[in-house]
Amino acid sequence: MVDVREDRIAQVIGGTSSRVQLQSPDGSLQWEVPFAALRLATGAEREAAGLRPYLSTCPDCVELATRRRTAPPGQRGKATADAHLHWVTAHSTPEANR
């Protein structure tokens, strides 16, 4: 994810109904942002930060990406966070990488 307020790339580590908890890729910083302050990082941004790209062949990733693209403006941040949270839990855990 990118915190658009500071143009800073981060990983989602948690959240509440109105805010997302983020961590810098190296784990040195943690902070919270409202959903609306997030956007998905581009492939180039993720690669530059040493993060794996999204797996576009996963049916859930495809469905979540569609939901994110078609969400009304006020719901795009939440849809983006949902897509990223799925990627983190389904594709970047040690079990998913076996």
DSSP file with accessible surface (Angstrom, degrees, kcal/mol):
  #  RESIDUE AA STRUCTURE BP1 BP2  ACC     N-H-->O    O-->H-N    N-H-->O    O-->H-N    TCO  KAPPA ALPHA  PHI   PSI    X-CA   Y-CA   Z-CA
    1    1 A M              0   0    2      0, 0.0     9,-2.8     0, 0.0     2,-0.4   0.000 360.0 360.0 360.0 160.9    0.0    0.0    0.0
    2    2 A V  E     -AB   9  39A   2     37,-2.8    37,-1.4     7,-0.2     2,-0.9  -0.992 360.0-138.6-124.4 126.7    1.0    3.6   -0.3
    3    3 A D  E >>> -AB   8  38A   0      5,-2.9     5,-1.6    -2,-0.4     4,-1.1  -0.772  19.2-160.5 -77.3 105.8    0.1    6.2    2.3
    4    4 A V  T 345S+     0   0   72     33,-2.7    -1,-0.2    -2,-0.9    34,-0.1   0.708  81.7  70.1 -70.6 -16.1   -0.8    9.0   -0.1
    5    5 A R  T 345S+     0   0  128     32,-0.5    -1,-0.3     1,-0.2    33,-0.1   0.842 122.7  12.2 -66.9 -32.9   -0.4   11.7    2.5
    6    6 A E  T <45S-     0   0  117     -3,-1.1    -2,-0.2     2,-0.1    -1,-0.2   0.268 100.0-119.7-125.5   5.4    3.4   11.1    2.6
    7    7 A D  T  <5 +     0   0  111     -4,-1.1     2,-0.5     1,-0.2    -3,-0.2   0.913  62.8 151.8  51.5  48.6    3.8    9.0   -0.6
    8    8 A R  E   < -A    3   0A  67     -5,-1.6    -5,-2.9    16,-0.0    -1,-0.2  -0.936  43.4-132.6-117.3 126.9    5.2    6.2    1.7
    9    9 A I  E     +A    2   0A  36     -2,-0.5     2,-0.3    -7,-0.2    -7,-0.2  -0.496  36.6 162.9 -76.9 145.3    5.0    2.5    0.9
   10   10 A A        -     0   0    0     -9,-2.8     2,-0.4    14,-0.2    14,-0.2  -0.973  35.7-118.2-155.5 165.4    3.9    0.3    3.7
   11   11 A Q  E     -C   23   0B  47     12,-3.2    12,-2.0    -2,-0.3     2,-0.3  -0.904  32.9-117.2-109.4 140.5    2.5   -3.2    4.5
   12   12 A V  E     +C   22   0B  10     -2,-0.4    10,-0.2    10,-0.2     3,-0.1  -0.613  36.4 168.0 -75.3 130.0   -0.9   -3.6    6.1
   13   13 A I  E     -     0   0B  74      8,-2.9     2,-0.3    -2,-0.3     9,-0.2   0.414  61.4 -35.0-120.9  -4.3   -0.5   -5.3    9.5
   14   14 A G  E     -C   21   0B  23      7,-1.1     7,-2.3     2,-0.0    -1,-0.3  -0.982  55.5-163.5 171.4-173.1   -4.0   -4.8   10.9
   15   15 A G  E     -C   20   0B  47     -2,-0.3     5,-0.2     5,-0.3     2,-0.2  -0.974  13.2-135.7 178.5 170.4   -7.0   -2.5   11.1
   16   16 A T        -     0   0   74      3,-2.9    -2,-0.0    -2,-0.3     5,-0.0  -0.606  54.8 -77.2-125.5-169.1  -10.2   -1.4   12.6
   17   17 A S  S    S+     0   0  116     -2,-0.2     3,-0.1     1,-0.2     0, 0.0   0.736 129.5  19.5 -68.9 -19.1  -13.5   -0.4   11.1
   18   18 A S  S    S+     0   0   71      1,-0.1    17,-0.9    16,-0.0     2,-0.3   0.518 120.8  48.7-128.3  -7.8  -12.2    3.0   10.1
   19   19 A R  E     - D   0  34B  84     15,-0.2    -3,-2.9    16,-0.1     2,-0.4  -0.952  60.5-141.0-138.2 155.8   -8.4    2.8   10.1
   20   20 A V  E     -CD  15  33B   3     13,-3.1    13,-2.2    -2,-0.3     2,-0.5  -0.946  16.4-137.4-116.9 134.7   -5.6    0.7    8.7
   21   21 A Q  E     -CD  14  32B  68     -7,-2.3    -8,-2.9    -2,-0.4    -7,-1.1  -0.822  28.2-170.3 -92.2 129.2   -2.4   -0.1   10.7
   22   22 A L  E     -CD  12  31B   0      9,-3.5     9,-1.9    -2,-0.5     2,-0.3  -0.803  14.2-164.8-120.0 159.8    0.7    0.0    8.5
   23   23 A Q  E     -CD  11  30B  43    -12,-2.0   -12,-3.2    -2,-0.3     7,-0.2  -0.996  30.5-109.7-141.7 140.5    4.3   -0.9    8.8
   24   24 A S    >   -     0   0   10      5,-2.4     3,-2.4    -2,-0.3   -14,-0.2  -0.333  39.5-107.7 -63.2 151.2    7.3    0.1    6.7
   25   25 A P  T 3  S+     0   0   42      0, 0.0    -1,-0.1     0, 0.0   -15,-0.1   0.824 121.7  50.0 -54.4 -30.4    8.6   -2.8    4.7
   26   26 A D  T 3  S-     0   0  122      1,-0.0    -2,-0.1     3,-0.0    23,-0.0   0.485 112.4-120.9 -87.6  -1.0   11.7   -3.0    6.9
   27   27 A G  S <  S+     0   0   33     -3,-2.4    -1,-0.0     2,-0.2     3,-0.0   0.497  80.2 117.7  80.2   5.1    9.5   -3.1   10.0
   28   28 A S  S    S+     0   0   81      1,-0.1     2,-0.4    -5,-0.0    -1,-0.1   0.776  71.2  38.9 -80.4 -24.2   11.1    0.0   11.5
   29   29 A L        -     0   0   84     -5,-0.0    -5,-2.4     2,-0.0     2,-0.3  -0.960  58.7-173.6-128.4 145.5    8.0    2.2   11.6
   30   30 A Q  E     +D   23   0B 133     -2,-0.4     2,-0.3    -7,-0.2    -7,-0.2  -0.992  17.2 151.5-133.8 142.9    4.3    1.6   12.3
   31   31 A W  E     -D   22   0B  36     -9,-1.9    -9,-3.5    -2,-0.3     2,-0.3  -0.960  34.1-118.2-158.6 170.8    1.4    4.1   11.9
   32   32 A E  E     +D   21   0B  80     -2,-0.3   -11,-0.2   -11,-0.2   -17,-0.0  -0.914  25.5 178.2-118.6 147.4   -2.3    4.3   11.3
   33   33 A V  E     -D   20   0B   0    -13,-2.2   -13,-3.1    -2,-0.3     2,-0.1  -0.973  33.9-103.8-140.3 155.6   -4.2    5.9    8.4
   34   34 A P  E >   -D   19   0B  46      0, 0.0     3,-2.0     0, 0.0   -15,-0.2  -0.474  40.1-110.6 -71.9 153.8   -7.8    6.2    7.3
   35   35 A F  G >  S+     0   0   32    -17,-0.9     3,-1.7     1,-0.3   -16,-0.1   0.873 116.7  62.1 -52.0 -40.1   -8.8    3.9    4.4
   36   36 A A  G 3  S+     0   0   90      1,-0.3    -1,-0.3    38,-0.1   -17,-0.0   0.658  93.1  64.5 -65.7 -13.9   -9.1    7.0    2.1
   37   37 A A  G <  S+     0   0    7     -3,-2.0   -33,-2.7   -33,-0.1   -32,-0.5   0.309  92.3  85.2 -92.0  11.9   -5.4    7.8    2.6
   38   38 A L  E <   +B    3   0A  12     -3,-1.7     2,-0.3   -35,-0.2   -35,-0.2  -0.832  45.4 171.8-116.5 150.4   -4.3    4.5    0.9
   39   39 A R  E     -B    2   0A  82    -37,-1.4   -37,-2.8    -2,-0.3     2,-0.2  -0.965  43.3 -94.0-142.5 157.7   -3.8    3.3   -2.6
   40   40 A L        -     0   0   26     -2,-0.3     2,-0.2   -39,-0.2    41,-0.0  -0.497  43.6-117.3 -68.8 138.4   -2.3    0.1   -3.9
   41   41 A A        -     0   0    3     -2,-0.2    -1,-0.1   -31,-0.1   -39,-0.0  -0.490  31.1-112.4 -71.1 146.7    1.4    0.4   -4.7
   42   42 A T     >  -     0   0   69     -2,-0.2     4,-2.8     1,-0.1     5,-0.2  -0.312  28.4-105.4 -71.9 165.5    2.4   -0.2   -8.3
   43   43 A G  H  > S+     0   0   35      1,-0.2     4,-2.7     2,-0.2     5,-0.2   0.908 123.5  51.1 -57.8 -41.5    4.4   -3.2   -9.3
   44   44 A A  H  > S+     0   0   74      2,-0.2     4,-2.6     1,-0.2    -1,-0.2   0.904 110.3  48.7 -65.0 -39.5    7.4   -1.0   -9.6
   45   45 A E  H  > S+     0   0   53      2,-0.2     4,-1.6     1,-0.2    -2,-0.2   0.925 113.2  47.1 -66.3 -42.6    6.9    0.4   -6.2
   46   46 A R  H  <>S+     0   0   30     -4,-2.8     5,-3.2     2,-0.2     4,-0.3   0.921 113.6  48.2 -64.0 -43.9    6.5   -3.0   -4.6
   47   47 A E  H ><5S+     0   0  156     -4,-2.7     3,-1.6    -5,-0.2    -2,-0.2   0.925 109.3  52.5 -63.2 -42.8    9.5   -4.4   -6.4
   48   48 A A  H 3<5S+     0   0   92     -4,-2.6    -1,-0.2     1,-0.3    -2,-0.2   0.830 110.6  48.9 -62.8 -30.0   11.6   -1.4   -5.3
   49   49 A A  T 3<5S-     0   0   33     -4,-1.6    -1,-0.3    -5,-0.2    -2,-0.2   0.418 120.1-110.4 -88.5   0.0   10.6   -2.0   -1.7
   50   50 A G  T < 5S+     0   0   68     -3,-1.6     2,-0.3    -4,-0.3    -3,-0.2   0.711  72.3 138.4  79.9  22.0   11.4   -5.7   -2.0
   51   51 A L      < -     0   0   25     -5,-3.2    -1,-0.3    -6,-0.2    -2,-0.1  -0.753  56.5-110.3-102.7 147.6    7.8   -6.9   -1.8
   52   52 A R        -     0   0   99     -2,-0.3     3,-0.1     1,-0.1    -1,-0.1  -0.427  36.2-112.8 -72.0 147.8    6.3   -9.6   -4.0
   53   53 A P        -     0   0   80      0, 0.0    -1,-0.1     0, 0.0   -11,-0.0  -0.303  40.3 -85.7 -74.6 163.0    3.7   -8.6   -6.7
   54   54 A Y        -     0   0   47      1,-0.1     2,-1.0     2,-0.0     3,-0.1  -0.342  38.4-120.7 -64.1 150.2    0.1   -9.5   -6.5
   55   55 A L    >   -     0   0   54      1,-0.2     3,-1.5    -3,-0.1     6,-0.2  -0.778  27.5-172.5 -96.5  96.1   -0.8  -12.9   -7.9
   56   56 A S  T 3  S+     0   0   95     -2,-1.0    -1,-0.2     1,-0.3     6,-0.1   0.621  77.2  64.7 -70.9 -11.0   -3.3  -12.0  -10.6
   57   57 A T  T 3  S+     0   0  129     -3,-0.1    -1,-0.3     4,-0.1    -2,-0.0   0.618  75.2 103.2 -87.2  -9.8   -4.2  -15.6  -11.4
   58   58 A C  S <> S-     0   0   20     -3,-1.5     4,-2.4     1,-0.2     5,-0.2  -0.568  71.2-141.3 -70.9 125.4   -5.7  -16.1   -7.9
   59   59 A P  H  > S+     0   0  104      0, 0.0     4,-2.4     0, 0.0     5,-0.2   0.884 102.2  50.0 -57.4 -38.9   -9.6  -16.0   -8.3
   60   60 A D  H  > S+     0   0   95      2,-0.2     4,-2.8     1,-0.2     5,-0.2   0.908 109.7  50.6 -66.7 -40.0  -10.0  -14.1   -5.0
   61   61 A C  H  > S+     0   0   14      2,-0.2     4,-2.5    -6,-0.2    -1,-0.2   0.921 111.3  49.0 -61.7 -42.7   -7.3  -11.6   -6.1
   62   62 A V  H  X S+     0   0   71     -4,-2.4     4,-2.2     2,-0.2    -2,-0.2   0.936 113.0  46.5 -62.8 -46.1   -9.1  -11.0   -9.4
   63   63 A E  H  X S+     0   0   89     -4,-2.4     4,-2.5    -5,-0.2    -2,-0.2   0.928 114.0  47.7 -63.9 -43.4  -12.5  -10.6   -7.7
   64   64 A L  H  X S+     0   0   17     -4,-2.8     4,-2.4     2,-0.2    -1,-0.2   0.882 110.2  52.2 -67.2 -36.4  -11.1   -8.2   -5.1
   65   65 A A  H  X S+     0   0   22     -4,-2.5     4,-2.4    -5,-0.2    -1,-0.2   0.910 110.5  48.7 -65.5 -39.8   -9.3   -6.2   -7.8
   66   66 A T  H  X S+     0   0   57     -4,-2.2     4,-2.0     2,-0.2    -2,-0.2   0.931 110.7  50.3 -64.3 -44.5  -12.6   -5.9   -9.7
   67   67 A R  H  X S+     0   0  102     -4,-2.5     4,-0.9     1,-0.2    -2,-0.2   0.914 111.1  49.8 -60.0 -39.9  -14.4   -4.8   -6.6
   68   68 A R  H >< S+     0   0   65     -4,-2.4     3,-0.6    11,-0.2    -1,-0.2   0.925 111.2  48.0 -65.5 -43.6  -11.7   -2.2   -5.9
   69   69 A R  H 3< S+     0   0  152     -4,-2.4    -1,-0.2     1,-0.2    -2,-0.2   0.819 118.5  40.1 -66.8 -31.2  -11.9   -0.8   -9.5
   70   70 A T  H 3< S+     0   0  105     -4,-2.0    -1,-0.2    -5,-0.2    -2,-0.2   0.455  87.1 117.7-100.6   0.4  -15.7   -0.6   -9.4
   71   71 A A  S << S-     0   0    8     -4,-0.9     5,-0.1    -3,-0.6    -3,-0.0  -0.355  74.2-103.8 -68.0 144.3  -16.2    0.7   -5.8
   72   72 A P    >>  -     0   0   68      0, 0.0     3,-2.6     0, 0.0     4,-0.8  -0.309  41.6-100.6 -60.6 153.4  -17.8    4.1   -5.4
   73   73 A P  G >4 S+     0   0  100      0, 0.0     3,-0.9     0, 0.0     4,-0.4   0.852 122.2  54.2 -48.5 -40.2  -15.2    6.8   -4.4
   74   74 A G  G 34 S+     0   0   82      1,-0.2     4,-0.2     2,-0.1   -38,-0.1   0.628 113.6  42.1 -72.4 -10.8  -16.1    6.7   -0.7
   75   75 A Q  G <> S+     0   0  121     -3,-2.6     4,-2.2     2,-0.1    -1,-0.2   0.391  85.6  92.7-115.3   1.3  -15.5    2.9   -0.6
   76   76 A R  H <X S+     0   0  121     -3,-0.9     4,-2.5    -4,-0.8     5,-0.2   0.878  83.0  55.4 -66.7 -37.1  -12.3    2.5   -2.7
   77   77 A G  H  > S+     0   0    9     -4,-0.4     4,-2.5     2,-0.2    -1,-0.2   0.932 110.5  45.0 -62.2 -43.1  -10.0    2.8    0.3
   78   78 A K  H  > S+     0   0   96      2,-0.2     4,-2.8     1,-0.2    -2,-0.2   0.926 113.2  50.3 -66.5 -42.7  -11.7   -0.1    2.1
   79   79 A A  H  X S+     0   0    6     -4,-2.2     4,-2.2     2,-0.2   -11,-0.2   0.897 111.2  50.0 -62.8 -37.3  -11.8   -2.2   -1.1
   80   80 A T  H  X S+     0   0    9     -4,-2.5     4,-2.4     2,-0.2    -2,-0.2   0.935 111.2  47.9 -65.2 -45.2   -8.1   -1.5   -1.6
   81   81 A A  H  X S+     0   0    7     -4,-2.5     4,-3.0     1,-0.2     5,-0.2   0.905 110.2  52.6 -63.8 -39.2   -7.3   -2.5    2.0
   82   82 A D  H  X S+     0   0   44     -4,-2.8     4,-2.3     2,-0.2    -1,-0.2   0.923 109.7  49.1 -61.5 -43.5   -9.5   -5.7    1.6
   83   83 A A  H  X S+     0   0   10     -4,-2.2     4,-2.1     1,-0.2    -2,-0.2   0.924 114.4  44.7 -62.6 -43.5   -7.5   -6.7   -1.5
   84   84 A H  H  X S+     0   0    4     -4,-2.4     4,-2.8     2,-0.2     5,-0.2   0.923 110.5  53.1 -69.0 -42.2   -4.2   -6.1    0.2
   85   85 A L  H  X S+     0   0   82     -4,-3.0     4,-2.7     1,-0.2     5,-0.3   0.919 109.2  50.7 -60.0 -40.6   -5.2   -7.9    3.3
   86   86 A H  H  X S+     0   0   31     -4,-2.3     4,-3.3    -5,-0.2     5,-0.4   0.946 110.3  49.5 -59.9 -47.4   -6.2  -10.9    1.2
   87   87 A W  H  X>S+     0   0    7     -4,-2.1     4,-2.5     1,-0.2     5,-0.7   0.932 112.8  47.2 -59.4 -44.1   -2.8  -10.9   -0.6
   88   88 A V  H  X5S+     0   0   32     -4,-2.8     4,-1.2     3,-0.2    -1,-0.2   0.950 119.4  38.0 -63.4 -47.4   -0.9  -10.7    2.7
   89   89 A T  H  <5S+     0   0   81     -4,-2.7    -2,-0.2    -5,-0.2    -1,-0.2   0.865 126.6  34.8 -77.3 -31.7   -2.9  -13.5    4.4
   90   90 A A  H  <5S+     0   0   38     -4,-3.3    -3,-0.2    -5,-0.3    -2,-0.2   0.764 131.4  22.0 -93.1 -26.1   -3.3  -15.8    1.3
   91   91 A H  H  <5S+     0   0   25     -4,-2.5    -3,-0.2    -5,-0.4    -2,-0.1   0.529 118.5  47.7-124.4  -9.1    0.0  -15.2   -0.5
   92   92 A S  S  <<S+     0   0   40     -4,-1.2    -3,-0.1    -5,-0.7    -4,-0.1   0.283  80.5 103.3-122.8  14.8    2.7  -13.9    1.7
   93   93 A T  S  > S-     0   0   41     -4,-0.2     4,-1.3     1,-0.1     3,-0.3  -0.579  83.5-111.5 -86.2 157.1    2.6  -16.2    4.7
   94   94 A P  T  4 S+     0   0   93      0, 0.0     3,-0.3     0, 0.0     4,-0.2   0.903 119.4  54.0 -54.9 -37.0    5.2  -18.9    5.1
   95   95 A E  T >4 S+     0   0  120      1,-0.2     3,-1.1     2,-0.2    -5,-0.0   0.891 106.4  51.6 -65.5 -38.0    2.5  -21.6    4.5
   96   96 A A  T 34 S+     0   0   44     -3,-0.3    -1,-0.2     1,-0.2    -6,-0.0   0.771 106.4  55.4 -70.8 -23.6    1.4  -19.9    1.2
   97   97 A N  T 3<        0   0   79     -4,-1.3    -1,-0.2    -3,-0.3    -2,-0.2   0.343 360.0 360.0 -94.2   7.8    5.0  -19.8   -0.1
   98   98 A R    <         0   0  230     -3,-1.1    -3,-0.0    -4,-0.2     0, 0.0  -0.425 360.0 360.0 -78.4 360.0    5.6  -23.6    0.3
